[in-house]
Amino acid sequence: MSQPSSDTTRKGNAPYRRIRVIINPAAGQDRPILGAMNKAFHEANIDWEVSLTKEAGDGLRFAQEAVAAGVDAVGVYGGDGTVMEVANGLIGSGVPLAIFPGGTANVMSVELGIPNDLTEAMALVRGDTSFVRVVDLGRIRDRYFLLRIGIGFEADMITNAERDAKNNMGKLSYILSALRTIPKRQIAHYRITIDGAQVEADGVTCMIANSGNIGLPGIKMSKTIDVSDGLLDVLVIRDADVGSLLEAAANALGMVDTLQHWQGKQIEVSADPPQHVIADGEPIEPTPIVAEVIPQALKVIVPRASVPNATAREIDRQAGEPPSNAP
């Protein structure tokens, strides 16, 4: 599907006349979204409809149906897991994704500068303050990921965070889960192959990251991780004691850069002993794993101000380029 012209975008006329919004009613934030959507889209003269997910796979199916129906954009309200499922249905279609944050962490929306305020996030669909950014995806086995693969300690921490605690305490639930998980941490020996080159490292967590954000504005695991650079980043945390966690936090703040860190297009990881694995917060099969980057696989509607160094001409040109290496 063709993208709106740069002239239409800059004049402020809503370039997305038809939008399907996929809502996860079990998302971490229980907010009155329908009224906000009705107001925002009615004022922009946007024709919109809603689909509610009930079980895993609904988001993917609804997104595919929306593309087949010829919508101009697909919106998603939910957490990072819901965003990724909907994104799976848009890969290679050229139909942009509009993210309306509704989960516990909303890491991808933070990564892309999308406002947490629903009214502000929905206003991006009008087009006068937004553009379409092309981002990479990672692929592992038969599924894609937007954020990262977590192996070992991170996988155990996310898996152990209870649903009720996530709903009631948000990000604090992950901290509590980490405190429960630290005494049970297990050091593994990682064998990592990066574009054919082998490295080995010992640690409690290995991450394969497409996005470096941890859910807080301006804070990334490493300053060099870029969701649009055509590369995956591999990071190993040596031990989950207080010193290592402080080191990781300092690295995220850009104060030091001492984490073991590599980049590549195809990453293979095995662990001895085998470890649990999560992809964008969802458990998958344990190690060994193989992940690869899919460059420019997804288009996302983001604020123009989120990439201050990009000119309008560069943004519009990028938005018009088709994704490469997508199925």
C-alpha positions in Angstrom: 0.0 0.0 0.0 1.4 3.4 -0.9 2.3 5.9 1.8 0.9 9.4 2.1 2.8 12.0 0.2 5.1 14.3 2.1 2.9 17.3 1.1 -0.2 15.7 2.6 1.7 14.8 5.8 3.1 18.3 6.2 -0.3 20.1 5.6 -1.8 18.2 8.6 -4.6 16.4 6.7 -5.1 13.0 8.2 -3.3 10.6 5.8 -5.0 7.5 7.3 -8.7 7.5 6.3 -9.4 4.0 7.5 -7.9 2.4 10.6 -8.5 -0.9 12.4 -7.6 -0.8 16.1 -6.8 -4.1 17.8 -7.4 -4.0 21.6 -6.2 -6.4 24.3 -8.8 -6.0 27.1 -6.4 -7.9 29.4 -3.6 -5.3 29.0 -1.8 -4.1 32.1 -3.4 -0.6 32.1 -7.2 -0.6 32.4 -8.1 2.7 30.7 -11.2 4.0 29.0 -9.9 3.8 25.5 -13.0 3.8 23.4 -14.1 7.3 24.3 -10.6 8.7 23.6 -10.6 7.0 20.2 -14.0 8.2 19.3 -13.1 11.8 20.0 -9.7 11.7 18.4 -10.7 9.9 15.2 -14.1 11.7 14.8 -12.3 15.1 14.9 -9.9 13.9 12.2 -12.7 12.4 10.1 -11.1 9.0 10.3 -13.2 5.9 9.7 -12.3 3.4 12.5 -13.3 0.0 13.8 -12.3 -2.2 16.7 -11.3 -5.8 17.2 -10.9 -7.3 20.7 -8.5 -10.1 21.3 -9.5 -13.0 23.5 -6.7 -15.5 23.1 -3.2 -15.8 21.7 -3.2 -15.5 17.9 -6.1 -13.1 17.6 -3.9 -10.0 17.2 -2.0 -11.6 14.3 -5.3 -12.8 12.6 -7.0 -9.4 13.0 -4.0 -7.6 11.6 -3.9 -9.8 8.5 -7.6 -9.4 8.0 -7.2 -5.6 8.3 -4.5 -5.6 5.6 -6.6 -7.7 3.3 -9.5 -5.2 3.8 -7.3 -2.4 2.6 -7.0 -0.2 5.7 -4.6 2.6 5.8 -3.1 1.8 9.2 -3.5 -0.7 12.0 -3.6 0.5 15.6 -2.9 -1.6 18.7 -3.7 -1.0 22.3 -1.9 -3.3 24.7 1.5 -4.2 26.0 4.7 -5.2 24.2 3.5 -8.8 23.6 0.3 -7.6 21.9 2.2 -5.0 19.9 4.5 -7.8 18.6 1.7 -10.1 17.8 -0.1 -7.4 15.7 3.2 -6.4 14.1 3.6 -10.0 12.9 0.5 -9.6 10.8 1.9 -6.4 9.1 5.4 -7.6 8.1 6.1 -6.9 4.5 2.6 -5.4 3.9 3.6 -1.7 3.9 0.7 -0.9 6.2 2.0 1.2 9.2 1.4 0.4 12.8 0.0 2.9 15.3 0.9 2.0 18.9 -1.4 3.1 21.7 0.5 2.2 24.9 -1.6 0.0 27.3 0.7 -2.5 28.9 2.9 -2.7 32.0 6.2 -1.6 30.5 5.4 -0.4 26.9 9.1 -0.6 26.0 8.7 -0.3 22.2 6.6 2.9 22.5 9.3 4.4 24.8 12.0 3.4 22.3 10.1 5.2 19.5 9.2 8.2 21.5 5.4 7.5 21.4 3.6 9.4 24.2 2.1 7.3 27.0 -0.8 9.7 27.1 -3.5 8.1 24.9 -4.9 11.3 23.5 -1.4 12.3 22.4 -0.6 8.9 21.0 -3.8 8.8 19.0 -3.2 12.3 17.6 -0.2 10.9 15.7 -2.6 9.3 13.3 -3.7 12.7 12.1 -0.3 13.0 10.4 0.6 16.6 11.1 3.0 15.8 13.9 4.1 12.3 12.8 5.9 10.4 10.2 6.4 6.7 9.4 9.6 5.2 10.7 10.9 1.9 9.3 12.3 -0.4 11.9 14.0 -3.8 12.0 12.7 -7.0 13.4 14.5 -10.0 14.8 13.4 -13.6 13.8 13.9 -16.7 15.9 12.6 -20.0 14.6 9.1 -19.2 13.3 8.4 -16.0 15.1 9.5 -12.4 15.1 10.6 -10.0 17.9 10.7 -6.3 18.2 12.6 -5.8 21.5 14.9 -8.7 22.4 15.5 -12.3 23.3 16.3 -12.9 27.0 18.2 -16.0 28.0 18.7 -17.2 31.6 18.1 -14.7 34.5 16.1 -12.2 32.5 13.8 -15.0 31.2 13.3 -16.3 34.7 12.6 -12.9 36.1 10.0 -12.0 33.5 8.3 -15.4 33.7 8.1 -15.3 37.5 6.4 -11.8 37.5 2.8 -12.6 38.5 -0.1 -11.3 36.4 -1.8 -9.7 39.5 1.4 -8.0 40.6 1.9 -6.7 37.0 -1.6 -5.3 37.0 -1.4 -3.7 40.4 2.3 -2.6 40.6 3.4 -2.2 37.0 7.2 -2.1 36.5 7.7 -2.6 40.3 6.5 -6.2 39.8 9.6 -6.9 37.7 11.8 -5.6 40.5 10.1 -7.8 43.0 10.5 -10.8 40.7 14.2 -10.0 40.2 14.7 -10.0 44.0 13.0 -13.4 44.2 15.0 -14.7 41.3 18.5 -13.5 42.2 19.2 -16.2 44.9 18.3 -18.9 42.3 20.5 -17.5 39.5 22.5 -19.9 37.6 25.8 -19.1 35.8 26.0 -20.6 32.3 28.7 -20.9 29.8 27.5 -19.3 26.5 28.9 -20.3 23.1 27.9 -17.5 20.7 28.4 -17.5 16.9 28.0 -14.0 15.4 28.0 -14.0 11.6 30.2 -17.1 11.6 32.7 -15.9 14.3 32.7 -17.6 17.6 33.0 -16.1 21.1 32.5 -17.7 24.5 31.4 -16.0 27.8 30.1 -16.9 31.2 27.2 -15.1 32.7 23.6 -15.3 34.1 21.9 -13.6 31.2 22.5 -13.4 27.5 20.4 -10.9 25.5 19.9 -10.6 21.8 18.6 -7.1 21.4 16.9 -5.3 18.5 15.9 -2.4 20.8 18.1 -1.2 23.6 15.4 0.5 25.7 14.4 -0.8 29.1 11.2 1.0 29.3 12.4 4.4 30.7 12.8 7.5 28.4 16.4 8.0 27.5 17.7 4.9 29.2 19.2 2.1 27.1 21.3 -0.9 27.7 23.9 0.5 25.4 24.1 3.8 23.5 25.0 1.9 20.3 21.8 -0.2 20.0 19.6 1.1 17.3 16.3 -0.4 16.2 16.9 0.7 12.6 20.5 -0.1 12.1 20.1 -3.6 10.4 22.0 -5.3 13.2 21.2 -7.3 16.4 23.2 -6.7 19.6 24.4 -9.5 21.9 25.0 -8.6 25.5 26.1 -10.9 28.4 25.8 -10.0 32.1 28.4 -11.9 34.0 26.6 -12.2 37.4 23.4 -10.9 38.8 24.8 -9.8 42.1 24.5 -6.2 43.3 27.7 -5.1 41.7 26.8 -6.4 38.2 23.3 -5.0 38.3 24.7 -1.6 39.3 27.2 -1.9 36.4 24.4 -2.7 34.0 22.3 0.2 35.3 25.3 2.5 34.8 25.8 1.2 31.3 22.2 1.9 30.5 22.6 5.5 31.7 25.6 5.9 29.4 28.0 6.3 32.3 30.2 3.2 31.5 30.3 0.7 28.7 31.7 -2.5 30.3 29.0 -5.0 29.4 30.2 -7.8 27.0 28.7 -6.6 23.8 28.8 -7.7 20.1 26.8 -6.9 17.0 25.8 -9.0 14.0 23.1 -10.1 11.6 22.8 -13.7 12.6 23.3 -14.9 16.1 23.6 -18.5 17.4 23.6 -19.1 21.2 23.9 -22.3 23.2 24.2 -22.5 27.0 25.7 -25.0 29.3 23.6 -25.9 31.2 20.6 -25.1 28.9 18.6 -22.0 29.9 15.0 -20.7 29.6 14.4 -18.2 26.8 11.8 -15.4 26.3 11.0 -13.4 23.1 9.5 -10.0 23.8 8.5 -11.2 27.3 6.9 -14.4 26.1 8.4 -17.8 26.9 9.6 -20.0 24.0 11.7 -23.1 23.7 15.0 -23.2 25.7 18.5 -22.9 24.3 20.1 -23.5 21.8 18.7 -20.7 19.6 19.4 -19.0 16.3 18.2 -15.4 15.7 18.6 -13.2 12.6 17.7 -9.6 11.8 15.1 -8.7 9.2 16.1 -5.1 8.2 13.3 -2.5 7.5 10.6 -5.0 8.1 7.9 -2.9 9.8 6.6 0.7 9.5 5.5 2.5 12.6 3.8 5.9 13.1 6.0 7.9 15.4 6.3 11.6 16.5 8.5 13.7 14.2 10.3 15.1 17.2 11.4 11.6 18.2 14.2 11.7 15.6 15.4 15.3 15.9 18.4 14.9 13.5 16.2 13.6 10.6 14.9 16.1 8.1 11.4 15.9 6.7 12.8 15.0 3.3 14.8 12.1 4.7 11.8 10.9 6.8 9.4 10.9 3.8 12.0 9.1 1.6 12.6 6.5 4.2 8.9 5.9 4.7 8.4 5.2 1.1 11.0 2.5 0.9 9.7 -1.1 0.9 10.9 -3.4 3.6 13.8 -5.7 2.6 14.3 -9.4 3.4 10.7 -9.7 4.7 8.7 -12.7 3.7 
